[in-house]
Amino acid sequence: MLDGKLCIEGFTFSECHLLTELESLGQASATELGERLVLEKSTMSRLVNGMLDQGYIAASADPADARRRLLYLTDKGRQGLENINHYSNRQVDHALDFVTPKERKSVVKGLDRYAKSLRYARTSRPFRIRPMRQEDNPAVARIIRRVMTEFGATGCGYSINDAEVDTMYEAYPAPRSAFFVIERNRKVLGCGGMGPLNGAAEDVCELRKMYFEPELRGSGLGTRLLGKILESAREAGYSQVYLETLDSMSQARSLYKKHGFKSISHAMGNTGHSSCNRFMVLPLKSKP
């Protein structure tokens, strides 16, 4: 596939991808297609010119901008794409002949999850998760106060009033605590960590102050950060992770559930956050 010699109905994989995306879009510029196909400008230019020369696609001026060309499928291109789809469907049908109906559901579910992970991996490239540094204190405090205000968690009994908010770096010393930030271009956009749960057994820690700016939500970075926090908890010797949250933070609760957190009816330990109304626990399993 990588050396370009393997083809489907006479088309390379890049050509198949271009025809498929162009059918989906109807018409698009070479720049837009390049972003879809994740190809460098020079590679995209060669691909487009080759397809134009062969008559599979054509170009016309954009009515809104005469300097911009819009590409679209020709009749020959649509016929080529029909051949590609027929070949691909036949290939998949043959493979699925060896899979039971019950197993097919697992295959579809796994492919869907993998496709989402690929999208997350692509969109998260500019971001970096790292341990918090002392100079991050002001940025982390702003994020905590901004997000908690967004969700109406500003009165008595919420963690927005914790004394540690302005000095988060000092409040999470290793090895029993850990706190991380997510940054892009040296700007901190998210945070989260863990530490001992006050008033509980020594092997129970608390997931604390995991908050994201809106631009990070739905990017998959919550999964990455939570995984890093849980791994730190295992390394610190904890066997259970506890957290408190709110009804209004449904997206966060969904993330916790995906990682195995279970809801419980009562608070554990003594967090000092009497206004939280959702409580969750995750037993930590040691890695083999």
N, C-alpha and C positions, 0 to 999 in steps of 0.2 A: 504493500500500500504506500509506503514511504518513498520508494524509488520511482513511483508513477507508472510502472509497467503494468500493474494489475488494473483492469478496466471492467466496467459494467456496460454491456451493450455498446462498446466502442468509446465510452466516456471515462475519463479519469475520475477519481473520487472528488477532486476539487470542482470539476465540471458538473458532476451530479449534484453537488452541494449548491453550486451557483444556480442551476436550473430550478432546483427545489425551492430555494429561498426567493427567487424572482417570481415564481408562480404564486407563492404565498403573499408577496408584497404587491403584485400586479405590475408595478413599475418602481424603479429606484435608481439613484445615482450610483456610480462606481464606489464612491466613498461610503455610502450607506451599506452597500453589499460587502465591502471590505470589513466593516465593523461587525457585520453579521457572521462572516466567514472567519473572522480573526486572522486576516492575512495582511502582510506588509503592503504598502502602497505599490511598490514595484512589482511584486508578485501578482497583485490584483490587476494591475494594468496589463500584464502579459496574458493573464487568464481571460480578461474581458476582450482584448483585441483578438485573441484566438477564436473565441466564440462568435465575435462579430464577423470575422473573415469566413467562418464556416457557415454563417447564415442561421445559427441557432438563436441568436438574439439580435435586436436592432436598437437604434437610438434615435431619440427626437429631442428637440429643444424643450426645456421646461417653460411653460407659458408664464410662470411667475419670475423666471430668471433666464434670459436667453444665453447666458454664459454657462449654464448648467445643463448637462445631458442626462436624460432619463432613459434607462434601459428597460426593455420589455421582451417577452418571448415572441418569436415568430411562429408560424404554423409548423415549420420544421422543428423548432425547439420544443413545442408542445407535444409533437409526435415522439421526439426523442425522450422526453420526460415520461410519456406514457409507456414506452418500452422499458425504461429504467424501473418504473413502479411495478410493472408486470413481473420483471425479473426478480425484484426485491421481494414482492409478495410471495412468489413461488418459492423462493429460497427460505423465507420465514415459515411458510406453511409446511415445508418439508421438515424443517427442524422441529416444529411443534407436533409433528406426528409421533415423536418420541417422548412427548410430555403429556401426562394425564391432565384432565380438566382441572383437578384440584391444584396440581403443580403449576399450571398456567397462571393462576391468580398470584402465586408467589413470585413467578417470573415477572409479571407485569408490575407488581408492587415494588420489587427490587429495582427494576429498570427506572421506574418513576423516581424512586429515592436517589438513585445514582445520577439521573439527569439533573435533579435539584442540586445535588452536591457539586456537580460540575459547574453549574451556574454560580453557586456560592463561591467556589474556588476562584472563578474568573473575576467576580465583582469584589472579592475581598483582597485581591493582590496588593492594592495600595495601602492596606492597613497592617498594623503590627501590634501584637500583644506582647507586653513586656512587664516585668515587675515594676511596681510604682517606685518613684524616686522622690526625695524630699521636695524638690522643686515643682513637683506635680500637685502639691497640696492645694494651691488656689484653684487650679482648673478642676480638680476632683470635687472640691467643695461647691463650685458653681454648678457642676453637673448634678450633684445630689440635690441641691436646693431647687434647681430649675425643673428637674423631672418630678420631684415630689410635689412641687407646687402645681405642675401640670395635671397631676392625678388627685389634687385636692387634699394631699396628706400634709397639712401645714399646722394643724392644731396641737394641743397637748397630747402626748402619748405616741407621737411619731418620731422616727429616727432622725428627721430633719433637725430636731432640737438637741441631738446628742452632742456632748462637748467635743467628741473626737472629729466631728465633721471638718473642722479647720486644720486638723493635724492628723490626717489619716495615715500618713507614712509612719509616724511615731507610734500610732495605735495598733499597728499590726507587725510586731517583731517576730522574726523567725526564731526557733523552728516550729512553734506551735500555731503561728498565724502566717497568712500570705495575702497580699493584695496586688492586683494587676490593673493596668490601664490599656486601653486600645487607642492607638494614635495613627494619624495620617498627616504626612508632611509636618511632623512635630507638633501637631495639635491634638490634644487629648479629647476624645469624643465618647468614651465609655469607661466603666470601671466595675470592679467587683472583687470580692475576696472572702476569706473565711478566718475564723478564730474560735477560741474556746467558748462554749455556751455557758454563761454565768448561771450558777445554781444547778448545774447538771453534772452527770458523771464525767470523769476525765476523758473518756473515749468518745464524747459527743461534741461536735463542733457546730457552729452556726454559719450558714451562708449569709453574707452581709453586703449590703449596699451595692447590689448589682444593678446599675442604671446606665441607660444608653440615651444619647441624643437621638432625635427622630431619624436622622439620615442613616443610622446604623441598624435600625429595626427592620427585620425581615431580610437581612443580608446573610444570615447564617453565622454571623460572628458571635451571637449569643451562645450557640452550641459549642463553638470553639473555646470561648472564654469559660463557660461552665465546665467543660471537660478538663480544662487546665486547673481550675479551682478544685475540682473533685480529686484530681491526681495529687495535688498538693496535700489535700486532706488525708489521703491514703498514706503518703510518704511521712506525714507527721504522726501517724499511728492512730488516727481516729477510725472508729468502726460505724459511726452514724453521723449523718448531716441533717440538721434541722433548719427550717426557715419559716419566716412569717411574712405574709404579704396581704394584699387587699383584693376585694371583689372586683374592683375597677381595673386591676392589672391582669386582665384575662390572657393577654399575649404572653406575659411572663409565666403565668401558671401553666399554660400549654407547653412551654419549653421545659419547665420542671417535670411535668408528667412524662414527656418523651424520654427523659433521663431516668425515669423510674421512681420519682418522688410520689409518695402516697399521702392523701389528705388525712388528717387526724382531727378529732373534735375538740381538742384542748391544747392550750399552750404548754410548752416545756420550758424548764429553767426560768430564768429571770432576765429577759431582754430589756425590760423597762419600756416596751412599746405597747402600751395597753390598748391602743386604738386599732391595731391590726386585727383582722377578723378571719384570716385564713392561715392554717398551720399545716406544714408538710414535713415529711421525714423520708430519708433515703438511707437504707442499710448499705454500707460500703463493703464490697467484696474485694479481697486481695487479688491482685493479678497473678496468674499462674507463672 
